[in-house]
Amino acid sequence: MVQAAMPSFSTEKFAVISSFAMARFVLWGTYCADALEKRAPYRDEHLARLQSLKEQGTLVTLGPTEGSTHVFGIFEADSIDVVRRLVEDDIYWKQGIWTALEVYPWVQAF
């Protein structure tokens, strides 16, 4: 069953919510200056958690940009708050390896 919210002519956007598919969200953030060294003691825990999220179908993809200055990820979840909690619970966030994170709703065009 698909439910649709009709937009008004203000700043609202058309949204379609399906009971069969979760929404997708994009993560964009930055790493600390010495990320490659600082992450070493936490890397196994971080990767195991990401693998678990991938197996659950929550994580589509995640990884650093070349040079490990930024992190990019795509998640599937019920809400943006769920993704924020997942990211804030990651050891890289807790240990200051990720220094800034933003999560945006994403509409996949193709």
Backbone hydrogen bonds in HBPLUS format (Angstrom, degrees):
<---DONOR---> <-ACCEPTOR-->    atom                        ^
c    i                          cat <-CA-CA->   ^        H-A-AA   ^      H-
h    n   atom  resd res      DA  || num        DHA   H-A  angle D-A-AA Bond
n    s   type  num  typ     dist DA aas  dist angle  dist       angle   num
A0003-GLN N   A0017-ILE O   3.17 MM  14  5.54 176.4  2.17 163.0 161.9     1
A0017-ILE N   A0003-GLN O   3.08 MM  14  5.54 171.5  2.09 166.4 168.2     2
A0005-ALA N   A0015-ALA O   3.22 MM  10  5.70 169.0  2.24 162.3 165.4     3
A0023-ALA N   A0077-ALA O   3.18 MM  54  5.64 126.7  2.48 151.4 150.6     4
A0077-ALA N   A0023-ALA O   2.96 MM  54  5.64 152.3  2.04 152.8 161.2     5
A0106-TRP N   A0024-ARG O   2.90 MM  82  5.44 161.2  1.93 145.5 139.7     6
A0025-PHE N   A0075-PHE O   2.82 MM  50  5.16 153.1  1.90 146.6 152.1     7
A0075-PHE N   A0025-PHE O   2.86 MM  50  5.16 161.0  1.89 149.7 156.1     8
A0026-VAL N   A0104-TYR O   2.80 MM  78  5.20 159.1  1.84 155.3 160.3     9
A0104-TYR N   A0026-VAL O   2.88 MM  78  5.20 157.6  1.93 148.0 155.6    10
A0027-LEU N   A0073-GLY O   2.78 MM  46  4.75 165.9  1.80 137.5 140.2    11
A0073-GLY N   A0027-LEU O   3.00 MM  46  4.75 149.5  2.10 133.4 133.2    12
A0028-TRP N   A0102-GLU O   2.89 MM  74  5.28 157.1  1.94 154.5 159.9    13
A0102-GLU N   A0028-TRP O   2.75 MM  74  5.28 149.0  1.84 152.1 162.8    14
A0029-GLY N   A0071-VAL O   2.98 MM  42  5.07 146.1  2.10 146.6 148.3    15
A0071-VAL N   A0029-GLY O   2.91 MM  42  5.07 152.4  1.99 117.6 124.7    16
A0030-THR N   A0100-ALA O   2.87 MM  70  5.31 145.4  1.99 143.0 151.7    17
A0099-THR N   A0030-THR O   2.78 MM  69  5.54 156.0  1.84 137.6 145.9    18
A0031-TYR N   A0069-THR O   3.01 MM  38  5.21 159.5  2.05 126.9 126.8    19
A0032-CYS N   A0097-ILE O   2.81 MM  65  5.28 141.5  1.96 146.0 150.7    20
A0038-LYS N   A0034-ASP O   2.93 MM   4  5.99 173.1  1.93 162.6 164.4    21
A0039-ARG N   A0035-ALA O   2.88 MM   4  5.69 152.8  1.96 151.0 154.4    22
A0040-ALA N   A0037-GLU O   3.38 MM   3  5.70 147.7  2.50 106.0 114.1    23
A0042-TYR N   A0039-ARG O   2.84 MM   3  5.41 147.4  1.95 125.0 135.5    24
A0043-ARG N   A0039-ARG O   2.94 MM   4  5.65 120.4  2.31 155.4 165.8    25
A0046-HIS N   A0042-TYR O   2.98 MM   4  6.14 163.4  2.01 157.6 163.1    26
A0047-LEU N   A0043-ARG O   2.86 MM   4  6.04 170.2  1.86 159.9 161.5    27
A0048-ALA N   A0044-ASP O   2.93 MM   4  6.05 158.0  1.98 149.7 155.9    28
A0049-ARG N   A0045-GLU O   3.06 MM   4  6.22 156.3  2.12 146.3 152.4    29
A0050-LEU N   A0046-HIS O   2.99 MM   4  6.29 158.8  2.04 149.6 155.8    30
A0051-GLN N   A0047-LEU O   2.91 MM   4  6.09 156.5  1.96 146.5 152.8    31
A0052-SER N   A0048-ALA O   3.05 MM   4  6.28 153.1  2.12 143.2 150.0    32
A0053-LEU N   A0049-ARG O   2.96 MM   4  6.29 158.3  2.00 151.6 157.2    33
A0054-LYS N   A0050-LEU O   2.86 MM   4  6.09 149.8  1.96 147.9 156.8    34
A0055-GLU N   A0051-GLN O   2.91 MM   4  6.17 158.4  1.96 149.1 154.4    35
A0056-GLN N   A0052-SER O   3.00 MM   4  6.22 142.8  2.14 143.7 153.8    36
A0058-THR N   A0053-LEU O   2.98 MM   5  5.29 137.5  2.16 166.8 163.4    37
A0059-LEU N   A0053-LEU O   3.17 MM   6  5.26 165.5  2.19 110.0 111.2    38
A0057-GLY N   A0054-LYS O   3.04 MM   3  5.13 148.5  2.14 101.2 111.1    39
A0076-GLU N   A0058-THR O   2.70 MM  18  4.87 159.4  1.74 144.2 150.5    40
A0060-VAL N   A0074-ILE O   2.83 MM  14  5.33 162.1  1.86 150.8 153.6    41
A0061-THR N   A0074-ILE O   3.38 MM  13  5.39 157.0  2.44 135.4 139.3    42
A0074-ILE N   A0061-THR O   2.84 MM  13  5.39 155.5  1.90 151.9 153.9    43
A0063-GLY N   A0072-PHE O   2.94 MM   9  5.65 149.1  2.04 156.3 166.3    44
A0072-PHE N   A0063-GLY O   2.93 MM   9  5.65 163.9  1.95 157.6 161.4    45
A0065-THR N   A0070-HIS O   2.79 MM   5  5.38 148.6  1.88 148.8 151.1    46
A0068-SER N   A0065-THR O   2.84 MM   3  5.27 149.3  1.94 143.0 142.1    47
A0083-VAL N   A0079-SER O   3.44 MM   4  6.86 157.2  2.49 144.1 148.8    48
A0084-ARG N   A0080-ILE O   2.93 MM   4  6.22 162.7  1.96 152.0 157.0    49
A0085-ARG N   A0081-ASP O   2.98 MM   4  6.17 159.4  2.02 147.1 152.1    50
A0086-LEU N   A0082-VAL O   2.99 MM   4  6.26 157.7  2.04 147.8 154.1    51
A0087-VAL N   A0083-VAL O   2.94 MM   4  6.18 162.2  1.97 157.2 161.3    52
A0088-GLU N   A0084-ARG O   2.87 MM   4  6.04 163.9  1.89 151.8 156.7    53
A0089-ASP N   A0085-ARG O   2.96 MM   4  6.05 132.8  2.19 142.1 153.4    54
A0090-ASP N   A0087-VAL O   3.09 MM   3  5.30 158.7  2.13 107.0 113.8    55
A0093-TRP N   A0090-ASP O   3.06 MM   3  5.47 129.9  2.32 107.5 119.5    56
A0094-LYS N   A0090-ASP O   3.08 MM   4  6.42 166.7  2.10 154.4 158.1    57
A0095-GLN N   A0091-ILE O   2.91 MM   4  5.91 144.9  2.04 143.6 151.3    58
A0097-ILE N   A0092-TYR O   2.82 MM   5  4.88 135.5  2.02 154.6 161.8    59
A0098-TRP N   A0092-TYR O   3.06 MM   6  5.60 162.6  2.09 121.0 122.3    60
A0096-GLY N   A0093-TRP O   3.20 MM   3  5.26 164.1  2.23 105.7 110.3    61
